[in-house]
Amino acid sequence: MRAQVWWVLAAVLCLIGHPAQGAPPPQAQDDAQSSLAVAVPALLPDEAAVLAALDPTPPLDAQPILADDVVSDESIYAVAPAVPEEERINNGGVHFDLDLIYSNKYVYRGVNHDQVVTHGNSLNLLIDGKMTFDFGKQPHPFVGVFTNIYDADPVSRFQEIRPYLGVDWNLRPFLLEVEHISYIYPQREDFDANEVLGKITIDDSLLFRTEQPIFSPYFLGAYEYKRNEGWYLETGIKHDFPIRDWDLVLTLQADVAYIFRLPQQFVFINNVQDSGWQHAELGLSAAYSLNTLLNLSRRSGEFSLKGYLFYSDRLSRNITANDVFWGGAGIGFKY
């Protein structure tokens, strides 16, 4: 009986090894299988195991394994999770920015406005709110207002109110901005002024082939047209250092300014029309996400803790500016 088994095994191996040479038609195969089923006696369990090991062909009723059926617990590629609906920020056409900052001094364009005080001192509350309309690839109009509240000012706590409006247009690698600014000094109306401002920022990520800009160099020119009819010119650079594990962004920036026939009248009197290099400035800013710290949803806006420290250097003895360290901290909101 064992001799018959080995003869059957030899026949099966011949069929497996040469399936394409003289293979019988399907009907003949069915007849052969039927004859084998009749002629060959049943195999012992150990003989059936040997036969199965020698025949790697899967059974006819086996189902193919689909890629979706294979689940791997580990992957060398990080898969970004879907952002839940409650975590999505404002993707609409109107965006808001609001900063509430307490500063030890209010320094604007190299000039310390706290110098008008003859006695006492206090912190400055700087409030800056802005609303931007997102029109996609078209220019984006914006409108906003800035104010400085200074309790130690002997004339007015609201030392300066600065409404502004304009448009910005992203024409990468250039970011263009045109703006109109009004300077209102409550109870010092003789110093009120208006100016138009143009600014060009270069996105140098194309030049350096990086994901984010490196220096973001910019140039701006502002013309005061109401009363002083002079120019303020400024150029500078900045770079962001994001620390993603902490949701912290550090920004290092520097600028230098030149004025041309501009009698600078802020909250003090200066009727001299001067021209020359006015000030240079170096500073470090930081923004830390409060949404991460307090586990707040970004659906209702992004909150951040902001801080900065600057040094402004006076470049000419004949032009109004100050040598001063200044800084502050506060809360920012973006929606």
Buried (B, 14 or more C-beta within 10 A) or exposed (E): EEEEBEEBBEEBEEBEEEEEEEEEEEEEEEEEEEEEEEEEEEBEEEBEEEBEEEBEEEEEEEEEEEEEEEEEEEEEEEEEEEEEEEEEBBEEEEBBBBBBBEBBBBBBBBBBBBBBBEEEEBBBBBBBBBBBBBEEEEBBBBEBBBBBBBEBBEEBBBBBBBBBBBBBBBEEEEBBBBBEBBBBBBEBEEBBBBBBBBBBBBBBBEEEEEEEBBBBBBEBBBBBEEEBEBBBBBBBBBBBEEEEEEBBBBBEBBBBBBBBEBBBBBBEEBEEBBBEBBBBBBBBBBBBBBBBEEEBEBBEBBBBBBBBBBBBBBBBEEBBBBEBEBBBEBBBBBB
